[in-house]
Amino acid sequence: MSGRARLPGGAPRKASQRNTRPASALPQRVAPVWKPGDQVRWQERTGVFRRYVEDDVHAEIVSAERVYRVRLADLR
């Protein structure tokens, strides 16, 4: 079969179906890399990033002299 992709029944694709990008070509969202001492926001609180926890899902932050273990996805 030559260059043109066809539908499973062999019929050519419609014009609106020809020039679409595959889903993998869409841009990926990159999570920020936090460093100790960075200001972060979590649940409407401002805190200071302390460290990553070993499970790579959580981090420790300090807010109002308390240490919280929070999910990285929840930090802003």
Distance bins in CASP14 RR format, pairs under 12 A and 6 or more apart:
PFRMAT RR
TARGET T0000
AUTHOR 0000-0000-0000
RMODE 2
METHOD distances of the structure
MODEL  1
1 10 0 0 0 0 1 0 0 0 0 0 0
1 12 0 0 0 0 0 1 0 0 0 0 0
2 12 0 0 0 0 0 1 0 0 0 0 0
3 12 0 0 0 0 0 1 0 0 0 0 0
3 13 0 0 0 0 0 1 0 0 0 0 0
3 18 0 0 0 0 0 1 0 0 0 0 0
4 10 0 0 0 0 0 1 0 0 0 0 0
4 11 0 0 0 0 0 1 0 0 0 0 0
4 12 1 0 0 1 0 0 0 0 0 0 0
4 13 1 0 0 1 0 0 0 0 0 0 0
4 17 0 0 0 0 0 1 0 0 0 0 0
4 18 0 0 0 0 1 0 0 0 0 0 0
5 11 0 0 0 0 0 1 0 0 0 0 0
5 12 0 0 0 0 1 0 0 0 0 0 0
5 13 1 0 0 1 0 0 0 0 0 0 0
5 17 0 0 0 0 1 0 0 0 0 0 0
5 18 0 0 0 0 1 0 0 0 0 0 0
5 19 0 0 0 0 0 1 0 0 0 0 0
5 20 0 0 0 0 0 1 0 0 0 0 0
5 22 0 0 0 0 0 1 0 0 0 0 0
6 12 1 0 1 0 0 0 0 0 0 0 0
6 13 1 0 0 1 0 0 0 0 0 0 0
6 14 0 0 0 0 0 1 0 0 0 0 0
6 17 0 0 0 0 0 1 0 0 0 0 0
6 18 0 0 0 0 0 1 0 0 0 0 0
7 13 1 0 0 1 0 0 0 0 0 0 0
7 14 0 0 0 0 1 0 0 0 0 0 0
7 17 0 0 0 0 1 0 0 0 0 0 0
7 18 0 0 0 0 0 1 0 0 0 0 0
11 17 0 0 0 0 0 1 0 0 0 0 0
12 18 0 0 0 0 1 0 0 0 0 0 0
13 19 0 0 0 0 1 0 0 0 0 0 0
13 20 0 0 0 0 1 0 0 0 0 0 0
14 20 0 0 0 0 0 1 0 0 0 0 0
20 26 0 0 0 0 0 1 0 0 0 0 0
21 27 0 0 0 0 0 1 0 0 0 0 0
29 73 0 0 0 0 0 1 0 0 0 0 0
31 52 0 0 0 0 0 1 0 0 0 0 0
31 56 0 0 0 0 0 1 0 0 0 0 0
31 57 0 0 0 0 0 1 0 0 0 0 0
31 59 0 0 0 0 0 1 0 0 0 0 0
31 71 0 0 0 0 0 1 0 0 0 0 0
31 72 1 0 0 1 0 0 0 0 0 0 0
31 73 1 0 0 1 0 0 0 0 0 0 0
31 74 0 0 0 0 0 1 0 0 0 0 0
31 75 0 0 0 0 1 0 0 0 0 0 0
31 76 0 0 0 0 0 1 0 0 0 0 0
32 38 0 0 0 0 1 0 0 0 0 0 0
32 39 0 0 0 0 0 1 0 0 0 0 0
32 40 0 0 0 0 1 0 0 0 0 0 0
32 41 0 0 0 0 0 1 0 0 0 0 0
32 49 0 0 0 0 0 1 0 0 0 0 0
32 59 0 0 0 0 0 1 0 0 0 0 0
32 72 0 0 0 0 1 0 0 0 0 0 0
32 73 0 0 0 0 0 1 0 0 0 0 0
32 75 1 0 0 1 0 0 0 0 0 0 0
32 76 0 0 0 0 1 0 0 0 0 0 0
33 49 0 0 0 0 0 1 0 0 0 0 0
33 52 0 0 0 0 1 0 0 0 0 0 0
33 59 0 0 0 0 0 1 0 0 0 0 0
33 72 0 0 0 0 0 1 0 0 0 0 0
33 75 0 0 0 0 0 1 0 0 0 0 0
34 40 1 0 0 1 0 0 0 0 0 0 0
34 41 0 0 0 0 0 1 0 0 0 0 0
34 42 0 0 0 0 0 1 0 0 0 0 0
34 47 0 0 0 0 0 1 0 0 0 0 0
34 48 0 0 0 0 0 1 0 0 0 0 0
34 49 1 0 1 0 0 0 0 0 0 0 0
34 50 0 0 0 0 1 0 0 0 0 0 0
34 51 0 0 0 0 1 0 0 0 0 0 0
34 52 1 0 0 1 0 0 0 0 0 0 0
34 58 0 0 0 0 0 1 0 0 0 0 0
34 59 1 0 0 1 0 0 0 0 0 0 0
34 60 0 0 0 0 0 1 0 0 0 0 0
34 61 0 0 0 0 1 0 0 0 0 0 0
34 70 0 0 0 0 0 1 0 0 0 0 0
34 72 1 0 0 1 0 0 0 0 0 0 0
34 75 1 0 0 1 0 0 0 0 0 0 0
34 76 0 0 0 0 0 1 0 0 0 0 0
35 48 0 0 0 0 0 1 0 0 0 0 0
35 49 1 0 0 1 0 0 0 0 0 0 0
35 50 0 0 0 0 0 1 0 0 0 0 0
35 51 0 0 0 0 1 0 0 0 0 0 0
35 52 0 0 0 0 0 1 0 0 0 0 0
35 59 0 0 0 0 0 1 0 0 0 0 0
36 48 0 0 0 0 1 0 0 0 0 0 0
36 49 1 0 0 1 0 0 0 0 0 0 0
36 50 1 0 0 1 0 0 0 0 0 0 0
36 51 1 0 0 1 0 0 0 0 0 0 0
36 52 0 0 0 0 1 0 0 0 0 0 0
36 59 0 0 0 0 0 1 0 0 0 0 0
36 60 0 0 0 0 1 0 0 0 0 0 0
36 61 0 0 0 0 0 1 0 0 0 0 0
36 62 0 0 0 0 0 1 0 0 0 0 0
37 47 0 0 0 0 1 0 0 0 0 0 0
37 48 1 0 1 0 0 0 0 0 0 0 0
37 49 1 0 1 0 0 0 0 0 0 0 0
37 50 1 0 0 1 0 0 0 0 0 0 0
37 51 0 0 0 0 1 0 0 0 0 0 0
37 59 0 0 0 0 0 1 0 0 0 0 0
37 60 0 0 0 0 0 1 0 0 0 0 0
37 61 0 0 0 0 1 0 0 0 0 0 0
37 62 0 0 0 0 1 0 0 0 0 0 0
38 46 0 0 0 0 0 1 0 0 0 0 0
38 47 0 0 0 0 1 0 0 0 0 0 0
38 48 1 0 0 1 0 0 0 0 0 0 0
38 49 1 0 1 0 0 0 0 0 0 0 0
38 50 0 0 0 0 1 0 0 0 0 0 0
38 51 0 0 0 0 0 1 0 0 0 0 0
38 52 0 0 0 0 0 1 0 0 0 0 0
38 59 0 0 0 0 0 1 0 0 0 0 0
38 61 0 0 0 0 1 0 0 0 0 0 0
38 62 0 0 0 0 0 1 0 0 0 0 0
38 75 0 0 0 0 1 0 0 0 0 0 0
38 76 0 0 0 0 0 1 0 0 0 0 0
39 45 0 0 0 0 0 1 0 0 0 0 0
39 46 1 0 0 1 0 0 0 0 0 0 0
39 47 1 0 0 1 0 0 0 0 0 0 0
39 48 1 0 0 1 0 0 0 0 0 0 0
39 49 1 0 0 1 0 0 0 0 0 0 0
39 61 0 0 0 0 1 0 0 0 0 0 0
39 62 0 0 0 0 0 1 0 0 0 0 0
39 63 0 0 0 0 0 1 0 0 0 0 0
39 75 0 0 0 0 0 1 0 0 0 0 0
39 76 0 0 0 0 0 1 0 0 0 0 0
40 46 1 0 0 1 0 0 0 0 0 0 0
40 47 1 0 1 0 0 0 0 0 0 0 0
40 48 1 0 0 1 0 0 0 0 0 0 0
40 49 1 0 1 0 0 0 0 0 0 0 0
40 50 0 0 0 0 1 0 0 0 0 0 0
40 59 0 0 0 0 1 0 0 0 0 0 0
40 60 0 0 0 0 0 1 0 0 0 0 0
40 61 1 0 1 0 0 0 0 0 0 0 0
40 62 0 0 0 0 1 0 0 0 0 0 0
40 63 0 0 0 0 1 0 0 0 0 0 0
40 68 0 0 0 0 0 1 0 0 0 0 0
40 70 0 0 0 0 1 0 0 0 0 0 0
40 71 0 0 0 0 0 1 0 0 0 0 0
40 72 0 0 0 0 1 0 0 0 0 0 0
40 74 0 0 0 0 1 0 0 0 0 0 0
40 75 1 0 1 0 0 0 0 0 0 0 0
40 76 1 0 0 1 0 0 0 0 0 0 0
41 47 1 0 0 1 0 0 0 0 0 0 0
41 48 0 0 0 0 0 1 0 0 0 0 0
41 49 0 0 0 0 0 1 0 0 0 0 0
41 61 0 0 0 0 1 0 0 0 0 0 0
41 63 0 0 0 0 1 0 0 0 0 0 0
41 70 0 0 0 0 0 1 0 0 0 0 0
41 74 0 0 0 0 1 0 0 0 0 0 0
41 75 1 0 0 1 0 0 0 0 0 0 0
41 76 1 0 1 0 0 0 0 0 0 0 0
42 48 0 0 0 0 0 1 0 0 0 0 0
42 49 0 0 0 0 1 0 0 0 0 0 0
42 50 0 0 0 0 0 1 0 0 0 0 0
42 58 0 0 0 0 0 1 0 0 0 0 0
42 59 0 0 0 0 1 0 0 0 0 0 0
42 60 0 0 0 0 0 1 0 0 0 0 0
42 61 1 0 0 1 0 0 0 0 0 0 0
42 62 0 0 0 0 0 1 0 0 0 0 0
42 63 1 0 0 1 0 0 0 0 0 0 0
42 64 0 0 0 0 0 1 0 0 0 0 0
42 66 0 0 0 0 0 1 0 0 0 0 0
42 68 1 0 0 1 0 0 0 0 0 0 0
42 69 0 0 0 0 0 1 0 0 0 0 0
42 70 1 0 1 0 0 0 0 0 0 0 0
42 71 0 0 0 0 1 0 0 0 0 0 0
42 72 0 0 0 0 0 1 0 0 0 0 0
42 73 0 0 0 0 0 1 0 0 0 0 0
42 74 1 0 1 0 0 0 0 0 0 0 0
42 75 1 0 1 0 0 0 0 0 0 0 0
42 76 1 0 0 1 0 0 0 0 0 0 0
43 61 0 0 0 0 0 1 0 0 0 0 0
43 63 0 0 0 0 1 0 0 0 0 0 0
43 68 0 0 0 0 1 0 0 0 0 0 0
43 70 0 0 0 0 1 0 0 0 0 0 0
43 71 0 0 0 0 0 1 0 0 0 0 0
43 74 1 0 0 1 0 0 0 0 0 0 0
43 75 0 0 0 0 1 0 0 0 0 0 0
43 76 0 0 0 0 1 0 0 0 0 0 0
44 63 0 0 0 0 0 1 0 0 0 0 0
44 74 0 0 0 0 0 1 0 0 0 0 0
44 76 0 0 0 0 1 0 0 0 0 0 0
45 61 0 0 0 0 1 0 0 0 0 0 0
45 62 0 0 0 0 0 1 0 0 0 0 0
45 63 1 0 1 0 0 0 0 0 0 0 0
45 64 1 0 0 1 0 0 0 0 0 0 0
45 66 0 0 0 0 1 0 0 0 0 0 0
45 68 0 0 0 0 1 0 0 0 0 0 0
45 70 0 0 0 0 1 0 0 0 0 0 0
45 74 0 0 0 0 0 1 0 0 0 0 0
45 75 0 0 0 0 0 1 0 0 0 0 0
45 76 0 0 0 0 0 1 0 0 0 0 0
46 61 0 0 0 0 1 0 0 0 0 0 0
46 62 0 0 0 0 0 1 0 0 0 0 0
46 63 1 0 0 1 0 0 0 0 0 0 0
46 64 0 0 0 0 1 0 0 0 0 0 0
46 75 0 0 0 0 0 1 0 0 0 0 0
46 76 0 0 0 0 0 1 0 0 0 0 0
47 59 0 0 0 0 0 1 0 0 0 0 0
47 60 0 0 0 0 0 1 0 0 0 0 0
47 61 1 0 1 0 0 0 0 0 0 0 0
47 62 1 0 0 1 0 0 0 0 0 0 0
47 63 1 0 1 0 0 0 0 0 0 0 0
47 64 0 0 0 0 1 0 0 0 0 0 0
47 65 0 0 0 0 0 1 0 0 0 0 0
47 66 0 0 0 0 1 0 0 0 0 0 0
47 67 0 0 0 0 0 1 0 0 0 0 0
47 68 0 0 0 0 1 0 0 0 0 0 0
47 70 0 0 0 0 0 1 0 0 0 0 0
47 75 0 0 0 0 1 0 0 0 0 0 0
47 76 0 0 0 0 0 1 0 0 0 0 0
48 59 0 0 0 0 0 1 0 0 0 0 0
48 60 0 0 0 0 1 0 0 0 0 0 0
48 61 1 0 0 1 0 0 0 0 0 0 0
48 62 1 0 1 0 0 0 0 0 0 0 0
48 63 1 0 0 1 0 0 0 0 0 0 0
48 64 0 0 0 0 0 1 0 0 0 0 0
48 65 0 0 0 0 0 1 0 0 0 0 0
48 66 0 0 0 0 0 1 0 0 0 0 0
48 67 0 0 0 0 0 1 0 0 0 0 0
48 68 0 0 0 0 0 1 0 0 0 0 0
48 75 0 0 0 0 0 1 0 0 0 0 0
49 58 0 0 0 0 0 1 0 0 0 0 0
49 59 1 0 0 1 0 0 0 0 0 0 0
49 60 1 0 0 1 0 0 0 0 0 0 0
49 61 1 0 1 0 0 0 0 0 0 0 0
49 62 0 0 0 0 1 0 0 0 0 0 0
49 63 0 0 0 0 0 1 0 0 0 0 0
49 67 0 0 0 0 0 1 0 0 0 0 0
49 68 0 0 0 0 0 1 0 0 0 0 0
49 70 0 0 0 0 1 0 0 0 0 0 0
49 72 0 0 0 0 1 0 0 0 0 0 0
49 75 1 0 0 1 0 0 0 0 0 0 0
49 76 0 0 0 0 0 1 0 0 0 0 0
50 58 0 0 0 0 0 1 0 0 0 0 0
50 59 1 0 0 1 0 0 0 0 0 0 0
50 60 1 0 1 0 0 0 0 0 0 0 0
50 61 1 0 1 0 0 0 0 0 0 0 0
50 62 1 0 1 0 0 0 0 0 0 0 0
50 63 0 0 0 0 0 1 0 0 0 0 0
50 66 0 0 0 0 0 1 0 0 0 0 0
50 67 1 0 0 1 0 0 0 0 0 0 0
50 68 0 0 0 0 1 0 0 0 0 0 0
50 69 0 0 0 0 1 0 0 0 0 0 0
50 70 0 0 0 0 0 1 0 0 0 0 0
50 75 0 0 0 0 0 1 0 0 0 0 0
51 58 0 0 0 0 1 0 0 0 0 0 0
51 59 1 0 0 1 0 0 0 0 0 0 0
51 60 1 0 1 0 0 0 0 0 0 0 0
51 61 0 0 0 0 1 0 0 0 0 0 0
51 62 0 0 0 0 0 1 0 0 0 0 0
51 67 0 0 0 0 0 1 0 0 0 0 0
51 69 0 0 0 0 0 1 0 0 0 0 0
51 70 0 0 0 0 0 1 0 0 0 0 0
51 72 0 0 0 0 0 1 0 0 0 0 0
52 58 1 0 0 1 0 0 0 0 0 0 0
52 59 1 0 1 0 0 0 0 0 0 0 0
52 60 0 0 0 0 1 0 0 0 0 0 0
52 61 0 0 0 0 0 1 0 0 0 0 0
52 69 0 0 0 0 0 1 0 0 0 0 0
52 70 0 0 0 0 0 1 0 0 0 0 0
52 71 0 0 0 0 0 1 0 0 0 0 0
52 72 1 0 0 1 0 0 0 0 0 0 0
52 75 0 0 0 0 0 1 0 0 0 0 0
53 59 1 0 0 1 0 0 0 0 0 0 0
53 60 1 0 0 1 0 0 0 0 0 0 0
53 61 0 0 0 0 0 1 0 0 0 0 0
53 67 0 0 0 0 0 1 0 0 0 0 0
53 68 0 0 0 0 0 1 0 0 0 0 0
53 69 1 0 0 1 0 0 0 0 0 0 0
53 70 0 0 0 0 1 0 0 0 0 0 0
53 71 0 0 0 0 1 0 0 0 0 0 0
53 72 0 0 0 0 1 0 0 0 0 0 0
54 60 0 0 0 0 0 1 0 0 0 0 0
54 69 0 0 0 0 0 1 0 0 0 0 0
55 69 0 0 0 0 0 1 0 0 0 0 0
55 71 0 0 0 0 0 1 0 0 0 0 0
55 72 0 0 0 0 1 0 0 0 0 0 0
56 71 0 0 0 0 0 1 0 0 0 0 0
56 72 1 0 0 1 0 0 0 0 0 0 0
56 73 0 0 0 0 0 1 0 0 0 0 0
57 69 0 0 0 0 0 1 0 0 0 0 0
57 70 0 0 0 0 1 0 0 0 0 0 0
57 71 1 0 0 1 0 0 0 0 0 0 0
57 72 1 0 0 1 0 0 0 0 0 0 0
57 73 0 0 0 0 1 0 0 0 0 0 0
57 74 0 0 0 0 0 1 0 0 0 0 0
57 75 0 0 0 0 0 1 0 0 0 0 0
58 67 0 0 0 0 0 1 0 0 0 0 0
58 68 0 0 0 0 1 0 0 0 0 0 0
58 69 1 0 1 0 0 0 0 0 0 0 0
58 70 1 0 0 1 0 0 0 0 0 0 0
58 71 1 0 1 0 0 0 0 0 0 0 0
58 72 1 0 0 1 0 0 0 0 0 0 0
58 73 0 0 0 0 1 0 0 0 0 0 0
58 74 0 0 0 0 1 0 0 0 0 0 0
58 75 0 0 0 0 0 1 0 0 0 0 0
59 67 0 0 0 0 0 1 0 0 0 0 0
59 68 0 0 0 0 1 0 0 0 0 0 0
59 69 1 0 0 1 0 0 0 0 0 0 0
59 70 1 0 0 1 0 0 0 0 0 0 0
59 71 1 0 0 1 0 0 0 0 0 0 0
59 72 1 0 1 0 0 0 0 0 0 0 0
59 73 0 0 0 0 0 1 0 0 0 0 0
59 74 0 0 0 0 1 0 0 0 0 0 0
59 75 1 0 0 1 0 0 0 0 0 0 0
60 66 0 0 0 0 0 1 0 0 0 0 0
60 67 1 0 1 0 0 0 0 0 0 0 0
60 68 1 0 0 1 0 0 0 0 0 0 0
60 69 1 0 1 0 0 0 0 0 0 0 0
60 70 1 0 0 1 0 0 0 0 0 0 0
60 71 0 0 0 0 0 1 0 0 0 0 0
60 72 0 0 0 0 0 1 0 0 0 0 0
60 75 0 0 0 0 0 1 0 0 0 0 0
61 67 1 0 0 1 0 0 0 0 0 0 0
61 68 1 0 1 0 0 0 0 0 0 0 0
61 69 0 0 0 0 1 0 0 0 0 0 0
61 70 1 0 1 0 0 0 0 0 0 0 0
61 71 0 0 0 0 0 1 0 0 0 0 0
61 72 0 0 0 0 0 1 0 0 0 0 0
61 74 0 0 0 0 1 0 0 0 0 0 0
61 75 1 0 0 1 0 0 0 0 0 0 0
61 76 0 0 0 0 0 1 0 0 0 0 0
62 68 1 0 0 1 0 0 0 0 0 0 0
62 69 0 0 0 0 0 1 0 0 0 0 0
62 70 0 0 0 0 0 1 0 0 0 0 0
63 69 0 0 0 0 0 1 0 0 0 0 0
63 70 0 0 0 0 1 0 0 0 0 0 0
63 75 0 0 0 0 0 1 0 0 0 0 0
68 74 0 0 0 0 0 1 0 0 0 0 0
68 75 0 0 0 0 0 1 0 0 0 0 0
69 75 0 0 0 0 0 1 0 0 0 0 0
70 76 0 0 0 0 0 1 0 0 0 0 0
END
